């Protein structure tokens, strides 16, 4: 789309049109491309000139609308690029977060398994409190019996067999 500086100049005013299309003194004007304009009566020429002016205004308005659409589309493209980049960044963050949660879940699972092995080992090794009580009871039973006094022992009291 062209810029407003390259737009064609506005059409000649209605007052100047007889000079372009053919003046009232009989001079003949020229059409685009250098071809001579056909003589016209004044009312029909004015009507065509008005119609041409309206068409020019309509084309000018349409060009302005096209410029507005061009500006809007350029803004849209910039916004879409930014949104696409944001979505890519968010997707990357989401993937990193999911991976981190998976890693933490695996760590938690490993710790839970380790804890379960510790519980199983404790069950296999018995209850330390009950084991200590049993050992204490055994020691008390041993200590209930009096100590045997040493007797005099000599080697001669032993016979050889």
Secondary structure, 3 states (H helix, E strand, C coil): CCCHHHCCCCCCCHHHHHHHHECCCCCECECHHHCECCCCCHHHHHHHHHHHHHHHHHHHHHHHHHHHHHHHHHHHHHHHHHHHHHHHHHHHHHHHHHHHHHHHHHHHHHHHHHHHHHHHHHHHHCCHHHHHHHHHHHHHHHHHCCCCCCCCCCHHHCCCC
